[in-house]
Amino acid sequence: MKLFFISDIHGSIYYLRKAIDRFNLEKGDYLIILGDILYHGARNDLPKEYNPKEVIKELNKYKDKIIAVRGNCDSEVDEMVLEFPIMATYSNILLENKRLFLTHGHIYNEKKLIELKEKSAFIYGHTHIPRAEFKNGIYFLNPGSITLPKENNPNTYGILENNKFIIKTLEGKLFKEIVLEN
């Protein structure tokens, strides 16, 4: 199974379409959205081609393939127009004897971590900074931001397949990777 991770769309149809193109080219089985879907956020400038209504239409086409969690910029009103649930603070996926804990990162994060079994993966967005690191027995994975990357990082997404987490640019170039050992 191939899981395709994105975070921090922030209402940009331009970057979402690039990510959806990559999802289709990569032949992802599920599209995991780690929050901040429609609203650009009070601290952010308007992203390129900010158009939440078009983002809604595009994402609703993939509603049967989306697993999403709530970001700090998401609201109940957003869930009323999206045809898939987004209001969970976190979600879990069990994959090959491994727990993948999915969250945005504004509530649960490295400073406020839930108890995870060794070699589990804590997968989050929020920081807009890609990360693939094994620390204190836990994999910390962040696909970065497709729309508003920070610290001079490129626009990125993540893929998890065959126990390997790969971060790529929206052009499909390898950025970072890590093998998740059993």
C-alpha positions as CSV (number, residue, x, y, z in Angstrom):
1,M,0.0,0.0,0.0
2,K,1.2,3.5,-0.9
3,L,0.3,6.3,1.5
4,F,0.6,9.9,0.1
5,F,1.0,12.6,2.7
6,I,0.4,16.4,2.3
7,S,-0.1,19.1,4.8
8,D,-0.9,22.8,4.9
9,I,-2.8,23.4,1.6
10,H,-4.0,26.7,3.0
11,G,-6.6,27.2,0.3
12,S,-4.2,27.2,-2.7
13,I,-5.7,25.5,-5.7
14,Y,-2.4,26.0,-7.6
15,Y,-0.4,23.9,-5.2
16,L,-3.1,21.4,-4.5
17,R,-3.4,20.6,-8.2
18,K,0.3,20.1,-8.3
19,A,0.1,17.7,-5.3
20,I,-2.9,15.8,-6.8
21,D,-1.0,15.4,-10.1
22,R,1.9,13.9,-8.1
23,F,-0.6,11.7,-6.1
24,N,-1.9,10.3,-9.4
25,L,1.6,9.9,-10.9
26,E,2.8,8.1,-7.8
27,K,-0.3,5.9,-7.9
28,G,-1.1,6.6,-4.2
29,D,-3.7,4.4,-2.6
30,Y,-4.7,6.9,0.1
31,L,-4.2,10.7,0.4
32,I,-3.4,11.6,4.0
33,I,-4.1,15.3,4.7
34,L,-2.4,16.5,7.9
35,G,-4.5,19.7,8.4
36,D,-4.9,23.3,7.4
37,I,-6.9,22.7,4.3
38,L,-9.0,25.7,3.2
39,Y,-8.1,28.8,5.2
40,H,-4.8,30.6,4.7
41,G,-4.4,31.5,8.4
42,A,-4.2,34.8,10.1
43,R,-0.4,34.8,10.2
44,N,0.1,33.9,6.5
45,D,0.0,35.9,3.4
46,L,-2.5,34.8,0.8
47,P,-1.0,31.9,-1.1
48,K,-0.7,31.6,-4.8
49,E,-4.2,31.1,-6.4
50,Y,-6.0,31.2,-3.1
51,N,-9.4,29.7,-3.9
52,P,-10.9,27.6,-1.2
53,K,-14.1,26.8,-3.3
54,E,-11.9,25.2,-6.0
55,V,-9.9,23.3,-3.3
56,I,-13.2,21.9,-2.0
57,K,-14.3,20.8,-5.5
58,E,-10.9,19.2,-6.2
59,L,-10.6,17.3,-2.8
60,N,-14.2,16.1,-2.9
61,K,-13.3,14.2,-6.1
62,Y,-11.0,12.0,-3.9
63,K,-13.2,11.7,-0.8
64,D,-13.1,7.9,-0.8
65,K,-9.2,8.0,-0.7
66,I,-8.8,10.8,1.9
67,I,-7.9,10.4,5.5
68,A,-7.6,13.8,7.2
69,V,-7.0,15.4,10.6
70,R,-7.8,18.9,11.8
71,G,-5.3,21.6,11.6
72,N,-5.3,24.8,13.7
73,C,-6.8,26.7,10.7
74,D,-9.6,24.2,10.1
75,S,-13.2,24.5,11.4
76,E,-16.5,22.8,11.6
77,V,-17.7,25.0,8.7
78,D,-15.0,23.5,6.5
79,E,-16.2,20.0,7.3
80,M,-19.7,21.0,6.2
81,V,-18.5,21.6,2.6
82,L,-15.9,18.9,2.4
83,E,-17.3,15.4,1.8
84,F,-14.9,13.6,4.1
85,P,-14.3,14.1,7.9
86,I,-11.6,16.5,9.0
87,M,-12.4,17.4,12.6
88,A,-10.4,14.6,14.4
89,T,-7.5,15.9,16.3
90,Y,-5.6,12.8,15.4
91,S,-6.0,9.4,13.7
92,N,-4.1,6.1,13.7
93,I,-3.2,3.7,11.0
94,L,-1.8,0.3,11.8
95,L,0.6,-0.8,9.1
96,E,2.8,-3.8,9.1
97,N,3.0,-4.1,12.9
98,K,3.6,-0.3,13.2
99,R,1.4,2.4,14.6
100,L,1.3,5.6,12.5
101,F,0.0,8.4,14.7
102,L,-1.4,11.2,12.5
103,T,-1.9,14.7,13.7
104,H,-1.5,18.3,12.6
105,G,1.1,19.2,15.3
106,H,-0.5,22.2,17.1
107,I,-1.9,20.1,19.9
108,Y,0.2,16.9,19.9
109,N,3.9,17.5,19.0
110,E,7.4,16.6,20.2
111,K,6.9,18.6,23.4
112,K,3.5,17.1,24.0
113,L,3.8,13.6,22.7
114,I,1.4,10.8,23.4
115,E,2.8,7.5,24.6
116,L,3.9,5.5,21.6
117,K,5.4,2.0,21.3
118,E,9.0,2.0,20.2
119,K,9.5,2.3,16.4
120,S,6.0,3.8,16.0
121,A,5.7,6.9,13.7
122,F,4.6,10.3,14.8
123,I,3.4,12.0,11.5
124,Y,2.5,15.6,11.6
125,G,2.4,18.9,9.6
126,H,2.0,22.4,11.1
127,T,5.6,23.5,11.1
128,H,5.9,23.6,7.2
129,I,9.3,22.0,7.6
130,P,10.0,18.6,6.2
131,R,11.4,16.0,8.6
132,A,12.4,12.4,8.6
133,E,14.2,11.4,11.8
134,F,14.4,8.6,14.3
135,K,14.7,10.0,17.8
136,N,14.3,8.4,21.2
137,G,12.8,5.3,19.6
138,I,10.1,7.1,17.6
139,Y,10.0,8.1,13.9
140,F,9.2,11.8,13.5
141,L,7.9,12.4,10.0
142,N,6.6,15.6,8.5
143,P,6.0,15.9,4.7
144,G,6.5,19.7,4.9
145,S,4.0,22.1,3.3
146,I,2.8,21.9,-0.3
147,T,1.9,25.6,-0.2
148,L,3.8,27.7,2.3
149,P,7.2,26.0,3.1
150,K,9.4,27.6,5.7
151,E,13.1,28.0,6.3
152,N,13.9,28.1,2.6
153,N,12.5,24.5,2.1
154,P,10.8,23.6,-1.2
155,N,7.1,22.7,-1.5
156,T,7.0,19.0,-0.5
157,Y,4.9,15.9,0.1
158,G,5.6,12.5,1.6
159,I,5.2,8.9,0.6
160,L,5.2,5.9,2.8
161,E,5.6,2.5,1.0
162,N,7.4,-0.7,1.9
163,N,8.6,0.8,5.3
164,K,10.3,3.7,3.6
165,F,9.2,7.4,4.1
166,I,10.2,9.6,1.2
167,I,9.9,13.3,1.0
168,K,9.8,14.8,-2.5
169,T,9.4,18.2,-4.0
170,L,6.3,18.9,-5.9
171,E,8.4,18.4,-9.1
172,G,9.0,14.8,-7.9
173,K,12.6,15.2,-6.9
174,L,13.9,13.3,-3.8
175,F,14.4,15.6,-0.8
176,K,14.8,13.3,2.2
177,E,14.1,9.6,3.1
178,I,14.2,7.3,6.0
179,V,13.7,3.5,6.4
180,L,11.3,2.5,9.2
181,E,12.7,-0.6,10.7
182,N,10.5,-3.2,12.4
